[in-house]
Amino acid sequence: MLDLNDYGITMWEADKIASFRKTLLAWYDQEKRDLPWRRTKDPYRIWVSEIMLQQTQVATVIPYYERFLDWFPSIQDLAQAAEEQLLKAWEGLGYYSRVRNMQTAAQQVMEKHGGHFPNTYEDIAALKGIGPYTAGAIASIAFDLPEPAVDGNVMRVMARLFEVDYDIGDPKNRKIFQAITKILIDPKRPGDFNQALMDLGTDIEAAKNPRPEENPVRSFSAAYLHGTMDKYPIKLPKKKPRPVQIQAFIIRNQKGDFLLEKNNKGRLLAGFWTFPLMETDFISQQLNLFENDETAILETQSQKHIFSEDYQLTVNWSDKIFQPVKHTFSHQKWQIELTEGFTTADSLSAEHELCWVPTQDFKRFPMAAPQKKMIETYLKTGL
């Protein structure tokens, strides 16, 4: 077991821990939010909610959660779901690897556990896409196991309680906060204890505009008592997302239908339908724009030529200018230039998964946020 003294953290005596548990849970019993996943002990439903709540606000999650369980009411349904239906159910939530990992995990449950969600921390943590936080949340809430569920919100609370001088953004420091919470967790009500910390960390102890005077456990908080709330938690700046220039080709046929392509390349937006996209060199293109406008025009013409060759389409290109579309992922910041073209061709390249789609049928295809932004920008400019 980790020795917290090695990290400059002195753990409380048993009576203070008991008092902290009692105070936190009394507050939770009175103030807890009424959320649909808190009305069940079903590990499948709790799992779905915990995965959705990663990187996503509660208010956004609720309708997605209800629809997801309507479409996939059981682990078996999730395991057998078609990819397009799965992505459509998750459309708009982002971080799509989450739902892909969920399906893989559901298949693991079917194969290794006979369709029954595992009831030990180790077996839960062995499922695809389930890390220590999610495993702790499911184990404690669904099975009453005294396992901590430590995310950024809980680390923030712990950092202020004990004035922890370690960066909460550094993955190797998670074990410190895990060890603290493991000692503090109430063995009789572990699920409620974890959820109380979550509620506290997302509201009163939020990263922005915390309300320390309203904190039910302020008398236990070293940062509150010592006037160091503004120092904790320690969190160093994240690396900025890398800028990427993307060229999008909006091609229409004689019927006015749009050319869509299923992204089967790489991990980012894999499985989603978009206008054909081509990544260009962001930095050199920006330099060229400043150095020589002619060079930029030649680059655009070159991209059009590459597209026509690659997709085996003869295209009449429009000179219409569109507002660039911007979208930021966790690690990339896209600037998407839109290029419009028209074709009379009927056949499509077999090297790409392509189809012609009328505007009214867009809703049938899973589309991520960048594609929706492109459609909106194009339609706003006028057909």
C-alpha positions as CSV (number, residue, x, y, z in Angstrom):
1,M,0.0,0.0,0.0
2,L,1.2,3.5,-0.8
3,D,2.6,5.4,2.2
4,L,1.1,8.8,2.1
5,N,3.8,10.1,4.5
6,D,6.3,9.8,1.7
7,Y,4.3,12.4,-0.2
8,G,4.0,14.8,2.8
9,I,0.4,13.9,3.6
10,T,-0.6,13.1,7.1
11,M,-3.8,11.1,7.3
12,W,-6.5,11.9,9.9
13,E,-7.2,9.8,13.0
14,A,-10.0,7.3,12.8
15,D,-12.5,9.5,14.7
16,K,-11.9,12.4,12.3
17,I,-12.4,10.1,9.3
18,A,-15.7,8.8,10.8
19,S,-16.8,12.4,11.4
20,F,-15.9,13.4,7.8
21,R,-17.9,10.5,6.4
22,K,-20.9,11.4,8.5
23,T,-20.9,15.1,7.6
24,L,-20.4,14.4,3.8
25,L,-23.1,11.8,3.6
26,A,-25.6,13.9,5.6
27,W,-25.1,16.7,3.1
28,Y,-25.5,14.3,0.2
29,D,-28.7,12.8,1.6
30,Q,-30.2,16.3,1.7
31,E,-28.8,17.8,-1.5
32,K,-28.1,14.9,-3.9
33,R,-29.3,15.4,-7.5
34,D,-32.1,13.3,-8.7
35,L,-30.6,11.7,-11.8
36,P,-32.0,8.7,-13.8
37,W,-28.9,6.5,-13.2
38,R,-29.2,7.0,-9.5
39,R,-32.5,5.3,-9.4
40,T,-31.0,1.9,-10.2
41,K,-28.4,-0.6,-9.1
42,D,-28.2,-2.2,-12.6
43,P,-24.5,-2.2,-13.4
44,Y,-25.2,-2.0,-17.1
45,R,-27.1,1.3,-16.7
46,I,-24.6,2.7,-14.3
47,W,-21.8,1.8,-16.7
48,V,-23.5,3.6,-19.6
49,S,-24.0,6.7,-17.5
50,E,-20.4,6.8,-16.3
51,I,-19.0,6.5,-19.8
52,M,-21.3,9.2,-21.1
53,L,-20.4,11.5,-18.2
54,Q,-16.7,11.5,-19.1
55,Q,-16.0,14.9,-20.7
56,T,-19.7,15.7,-20.9
57,Q,-22.1,17.7,-18.8
58,V,-25.0,16.0,-16.9
59,A,-27.7,18.1,-18.6
60,T,-26.3,17.0,-22.0
61,V,-26.1,13.3,-21.0
62,I,-29.6,12.7,-19.8
63,P,-31.5,12.6,-23.1
64,Y,-28.6,10.6,-24.7
65,Y,-28.7,8.1,-21.8
66,E,-32.4,7.6,-22.1
67,R,-32.3,7.1,-25.9
68,F,-29.2,4.8,-25.7
69,L,-31.0,2.5,-23.2
70,D,-34.1,2.6,-25.4
71,W,-32.1,1.5,-28.4
72,F,-29.8,-1.0,-26.5
73,P,-31.7,-2.1,-23.4
74,S,-29.3,-4.9,-22.6
75,I,-25.6,-5.8,-22.8
76,Q,-26.5,-8.3,-25.5
77,D,-28.2,-5.6,-27.6
78,L,-25.1,-3.4,-27.3
79,A,-22.8,-6.2,-28.2
80,Q,-24.7,-7.0,-31.3
81,A,-25.4,-3.4,-32.5
82,A,-24.5,-2.3,-36.0
83,E,-21.7,0.2,-36.1
84,E,-23.8,2.9,-37.8
85,Q,-26.6,2.6,-35.3
86,L,-24.1,2.7,-32.5
87,L,-22.5,5.9,-33.8
88,K,-25.9,7.5,-34.5
89,A,-26.8,6.9,-30.8
90,W,-23.6,8.6,-29.7
91,E,-23.7,11.4,-32.4
92,G,-23.0,14.7,-30.8
93,L,-21.4,13.4,-27.6
94,G,-17.9,13.3,-29.1
95,Y,-14.9,11.2,-28.0
96,Y,-16.3,8.4,-30.1
97,S,-13.8,5.8,-28.9
98,R,-15.9,5.6,-25.8
99,V,-18.8,4.0,-27.4
100,R,-16.6,1.7,-29.6
101,N,-14.8,0.5,-26.4
102,M,-18.2,0.0,-24.8
103,Q,-19.3,-2.4,-27.5
104,T,-16.0,-4.3,-27.3
105,A,-16.5,-4.5,-23.5
106,A,-20.1,-5.7,-24.0
107,Q,-18.8,-8.5,-26.3
108,Q,-16.3,-9.4,-23.6
109,V,-19.1,-9.7,-21.0
110,M,-21.1,-11.9,-23.4
111,E,-18.1,-14.2,-24.1
112,K,-16.3,-14.3,-20.7
113,H,-19.1,-13.7,-18.2
114,G,-22.1,-15.3,-19.9
115,G,-23.8,-12.0,-20.4
116,H,-23.7,-11.1,-16.7
117,F,-21.9,-7.9,-15.8
118,P,-18.9,-8.9,-13.6
119,N,-19.2,-8.1,-9.9
120,T,-15.5,-7.7,-8.8
121,Y,-13.3,-4.7,-9.2
122,E,-10.6,-6.7,-11.0
123,D,-13.0,-8.1,-13.6
124,I,-14.8,-4.8,-14.1
125,A,-11.4,-3.0,-14.6
126,A,-10.4,-5.7,-17.2
127,L,-13.1,-4.7,-19.6
128,K,-12.2,-2.6,-22.6
129,G,-12.4,1.2,-22.0
130,I,-12.9,0.9,-18.2
131,G,-10.2,2.6,-16.2
132,P,-9.7,2.9,-12.4
133,Y,-12.3,5.7,-12.0
134,T,-15.1,3.9,-13.9
135,A,-14.3,0.5,-12.3
136,G,-14.5,2.1,-8.9
137,A,-17.8,3.9,-9.7
138,I,-19.5,0.7,-10.9
139,A,-18.1,-1.5,-8.2
140,S,-19.2,0.9,-5.4
141,I,-22.5,2.0,-6.8
142,A,-23.8,-1.3,-8.2
143,F,-22.1,-3.8,-5.9
144,D,-21.4,-1.8,-2.7
145,L,-17.7,-2.5,-2.9
146,P,-15.5,0.0,-1.0
147,E,-13.6,1.0,-4.1
148,P,-12.8,4.7,-4.7
149,A,-13.9,6.5,-7.9
150,V,-11.3,9.2,-8.4
151,D,-11.7,11.6,-11.3
152,G,-10.6,15.3,-11.7
153,N,-13.4,16.5,-9.5
154,V,-12.5,14.2,-6.7
155,M,-8.8,15.0,-7.0
156,R,-9.7,18.7,-6.6
157,V,-11.6,18.0,-3.4
158,M,-8.8,15.8,-2.0
159,A,-6.1,18.3,-3.0
160,R,-7.8,21.0,-1.0
161,L,-8.6,18.8,2.0
162,F,-5.0,17.8,2.5
163,E,-3.1,20.6,0.6
164,V,-1.6,18.0,-1.8
165,D,1.4,19.5,-3.6
166,Y,1.2,17.3,-6.7
167,D,-0.1,18.1,-10.1
168,I,-3.6,16.5,-10.6
169,G,-3.1,16.6,-14.4
170,D,-0.1,14.2,-14.2
171,P,-1.3,10.6,-14.5
172,K,1.4,9.2,-12.3
173,N,0.1,11.3,-9.4
174,R,-3.4,9.7,-9.5
175,K,-2.2,6.9,-7.2
176,I,-1.8,9.5,-4.4
177,F,-5.4,10.7,-4.6
178,Q,-6.6,7.1,-5.0
179,A,-4.8,6.1,-1.8
180,I,-6.4,9.0,0.1
181,T,-9.9,8.3,-1.1
182,K,-9.4,4.5,-0.4
183,I,-8.8,5.4,3.3
184,L,-11.7,7.9,3.6
185,I,-14.4,5.9,1.7
186,D,-17.3,4.8,3.9
187,P,-17.4,1.0,3.8
188,K,-21.1,0.9,4.5
189,R,-22.2,3.3,1.8
190,P,-19.3,3.4,-0.7
191,G,-21.5,4.3,-3.7
192,D,-23.1,7.2,-2.0
193,F,-19.8,8.4,-0.6
194,N,-18.2,8.4,-4.1
195,Q,-21.3,10.2,-5.6
196,A,-21.2,12.7,-2.8
197,L,-17.6,13.6,-3.7
198,M,-18.6,13.8,-7.3
199,D,-21.4,16.2,-6.6
200,L,-19.2,18.3,-4.3
201,G,-16.5,18.5,-6.9
202,T,-18.7,19.5,-9.8
203,D,-20.6,22.2,-7.9
204,I,-19.4,23.8,-4.6
205,E,-15.8,22.7,-5.2
206,A,-15.9,23.4,-9.0
207,A,-12.7,24.4,-10.9
208,K,-14.2,27.8,-11.6
209,N,-16.1,30.0,-9.1
210,P,-16.0,27.6,-6.1
211,R,-18.2,28.5,-3.1
212,P,-16.0,27.6,-0.1
213,E,-18.3,29.1,2.4
214,E,-21.1,26.7,1.3
215,N,-18.8,23.7,1.5
216,P,-20.3,21.1,4.0
217,V,-16.8,19.8,4.8
218,R,-15.0,23.1,5.0
219,S,-14.0,22.5,8.6
220,F,-12.0,19.5,7.4
221,S,-10.3,21.3,4.6
222,A,-6.7,22.4,5.2
223,A,-6.8,24.7,2.2
224,Y,-9.9,26.5,3.6
225,L,-8.6,26.7,7.1
226,H,-5.1,28.0,6.0
227,G,-6.5,30.4,3.3
228,T,-4.8,28.5,0.4
229,M,-7.9,27.7,-1.6
230,D,-6.5,29.6,-4.6
231,K,-3.3,27.4,-4.7
232,Y,-5.0,24.1,-4.8
233,P,-5.3,21.9,-6.8
234,I,-2.0,22.2,-8.5
235,K,-2.6,21.8,-12.2
236,L,0.0,22.7,-14.8
237,P,-1.1,23.9,-18.3
238,K,-2.0,21.3,-20.9
239,K,-0.2,21.1,-24.2
240,K,-2.1,23.1,-26.8
241,P,-3.9,21.2,-29.6
242,R,-1.9,21.0,-32.9
243,P,-3.3,23.2,-35.7
244,V,-4.3,21.2,-38.8
245,Q,-5.5,22.6,-42.1
246,I,-8.2,20.5,-43.8
247,Q,-9.7,20.9,-47.3
248,A,-13.3,19.7,-47.7
249,F,-14.8,19.0,-51.1
250,I,-18.5,19.6,-51.4
251,I,-19.5,17.9,-54.6
252,R,-23.0,17.8,-56.0
253,N,-24.5,15.8,-58.9
254,Q,-27.2,16.7,-61.4
255,K,-29.9,15.8,-58.9
256,G,-28.4,18.2,-56.3
257,D,-27.3,15.3,-54.1
258,F,-24.1,15.6,-52.1
259,L,-21.2,13.2,-52.2
260,L,-20.5,11.7,-48.8
261,E,-17.7,9.4,-47.8
262,K,-17.5,7.0,-44.9
263,N,-14.3,7.7,-43.0
264,N,-12.5,4.3,-42.8
265,K,-9.0,5.8,-42.3
266,G,-7.4,6.1,-38.9
267,R,-9.1,6.6,-35.5
268,L,-10.3,10.2,-35.7
269,L,-14.0,10.3,-36.9
270,A,-13.7,6.7,-38.1
271,G,-17.0,5.3,-39.1
272,F,-18.6,8.7,-39.6
273,W,-19.8,10.1,-42.9
274,T,-18.4,13.4,-44.1
275,F,-17.7,15.4,-47.3
276,P,-14.5,14.1,-48.7
277,L,-11.6,15.6,-46.7
278,M,-7.9,16.2,-47.4
279,E,-5.4,17.2,-44.8
280,T,-3.0,19.9,-46.0
281,D,0.1,21.4,-44.4
282,F,-1.2,24.2,-42.1
283,I,2.0,26.0,-41.3
284,S,3.4,26.1,-44.9
285,Q,0.0,27.1,-46.3
286,Q,-0.2,30.0,-43.8
287,L,3.3,31.2,-44.7
288,N,2.5,30.9,-48.4
289,L,-0.6,33.0,-48.0
290,F,1.5,35.8,-46.6
291,E,4.4,35.4,-49.0
292,N,2.7,34.9,-52.2
293,D,-1.0,34.8,-53.1
294,E,-0.2,33.0,-56.4
295,T,1.4,30.1,-54.5
296,A,-1.8,29.6,-52.4
297,I,-3.9,29.6,-55.6
298,L,-1.6,27.0,-57.2
299,E,-1.9,24.9,-54.0
300,T,-5.7,25.0,-54.1
301,Q,-5.6,24.0,-57.8
302,S,-3.3,21.2,-57.0
303,Q,-5.6,19.9,-54.3
304,K,-8.5,19.9,-56.7
305,H,-6.4,18.0,-59.2
306,I,-5.4,15.4,-56.6
307,F,-9.1,15.0,-55.5
308,S,-10.2,14.5,-59.2
309,E,-7.5,11.9,-59.7
310,D,-8.0,10.1,-56.4
311,Y,-11.8,10.0,-56.6
312,Q,-11.9,9.4,-60.4
313,L,-14.3,12.3,-60.9
314,T,-14.5,15.0,-63.4
315,V,-15.5,18.1,-61.5
316,N,-16.5,21.6,-62.5
317,W,-15.2,23.8,-59.7
318,S,-17.1,26.7,-58.3
319,D,-15.3,30.0,-57.4
320,K,-17.7,30.6,-54.5
321,I,-15.9,31.5,-51.2
322,F,-17.0,30.1,-47.9
323,Q,-16.3,31.0,-44.3
324,P,-13.7,28.5,-42.9
325,V,-15.1,26.0,-40.4
326,K,-13.2,25.6,-37.2
327,H,-13.4,22.7,-34.8
328,T,-11.2,21.8,-31.8
329,F,-10.5,18.2,-30.7
330,S,-8.5,17.4,-27.5
331,H,-5.2,17.2,-29.5
332,Q,-6.0,18.9,-32.8
333,K,-7.5,22.2,-33.9
334,W,-9.0,22.0,-37.4
335,Q,-9.5,24.8,-39.8
336,I,-11.5,23.5,-42.7
337,E,-11.7,25.3,-46.1
338,L,-14.7,24.4,-48.2
339,T,-14.5,23.9,-51.9
340,E,-17.6,23.5,-54.0
341,G,-17.8,21.5,-57.2
342,F,-20.3,19.9,-59.6
343,T,-20.2,16.6,-61.6
344,T,-22.3,14.8,-64.2
345,A,-20.6,11.5,-63.5
346,D,-22.8,8.6,-62.3
347,S,-20.1,6.0,-61.3
348,L,-18.1,6.4,-58.1
349,S,-14.6,5.2,-57.2
350,A,-14.6,1.7,-55.6
351,E,-11.5,2.7,-53.7
352,H,-13.6,4.9,-51.3
353,E,-16.9,4.1,-49.5
354,L,-19.0,6.8,-51.2
355,C,-22.7,7.6,-51.9
356,W,-24.9,10.4,-53.2
357,V,-27.2,11.7,-50.5
358,P,-30.0,14.3,-50.7
359,T,-30.2,17.0,-48.0
360,Q,-33.3,15.5,-46.4
361,D,-31.5,12.1,-45.9
362,F,-28.5,13.6,-44.0
363,K,-30.2,12.6,-40.7
364,R,-30.0,8.9,-41.6
365,F,-26.2,9.0,-41.6
366,P,-24.0,9.3,-38.4
367,M,-22.2,12.6,-38.7
368,A,-19.7,14.2,-36.2
369,A,-19.7,17.8,-35.2
370,P,-17.2,19.0,-37.9
371,Q,-19.5,17.7,-40.7
372,K,-22.6,19.3,-39.2
373,K,-20.7,22.6,-39.0
374,M,-19.7,22.2,-42.7
375,I,-23.3,21.5,-43.7
376,E,-24.5,24.5,-41.8
377,T,-21.9,26.9,-43.2
378,Y,-22.5,25.7,-46.8
379,L,-26.3,25.9,-46.6
380,K,-26.1,29.3,-45.0
381,T,-24.1,30.7,-47.9
382,G,-26.8,29.7,-50.3
383,L,-27.2,26.9,-52.8
